Amino acid sequence: MPSFLTEEQKSLADEIAEILNSRGETVAVAEATTGGLISAALLRIAGASRFYAGGGVLYNINSRIVMAGVDKSLFDNYQGTTPEIIAAVAEGTRERLGATWAIGESGIAGPTGGRSGAKPGRTVIAVTGPVSRGEVVETGLDEREDNMIEFTTRSLRLLRDVLVEAGK
């Protein structure tokens, strides 16, 4: 049967679900350039309602202000996504949905670059919750779909790693 998710993405989502379910924790998702693939990876698991608190594709500034409650001043002189902005989007989503954890992601999938002159293949990922961590990913890829797939994998990997770290 064809799948829109890679085997690695499925495996990471399975690990995330197992960890969250074993602890009675939940996750919220605020994604952008992954286009809903982070949520899709988690929601493909039967019983996802036990650990998936909700989420959305917060693709532009207005959606981040309205849906995640991010302070509008964070976007003064906006030149592209920053770790500070994505951490605020994740945290706002986590708080609004009452989740233990949240993951936020936004970047430049391509094929063109961003407002700040950044090249395609750059995304910012943040996990917030009992342990918070973020990272900037540079794939070196120009193709939009290739970047969406890689951004999804890297986002799921970071979430899994932070969950494992929190359990130690």
BELMOSUL-V916010 format. One record per run of one state. SS is the DSSP state (2 for helix, 1 for strand, 0 for the rest). FROM is the first residue (numbers start at 0). TO is the last residue. If there is no record, write none. Layout:
BEGIN
ss=SS from=FROM to=TO
ss=SS from=FROM to=TO
END
This chain:
BEGIN
ss=0 from=0 to=5
ss=2 from=6 to=22
ss=0 from=23 to=25
ss=1 from=26 to=30
ss=0 from=31 to=35
ss=2 from=36 to=42
ss=0 from=43 to=46
ss=2 from=47 to=49
ss=0 from=50 to=50
ss=1 from=51 to=56
ss=0 from=57 to=59
ss=2 from=60 to=67
ss=0 from=68 to=70
ss=2 from=71 to=74
ss=0 from=75 to=81
ss=2 from=82 to=96
ss=0 from=97 to=99
ss=1 from=100 to=107
ss=0 from=108 to=120
ss=1 from=121 to=127
ss=0 from=128 to=131
ss=1 from=132 to=137
ss=0 from=138 to=142
ss=2 from=143 to=165
ss=0 from=166 to=167
END
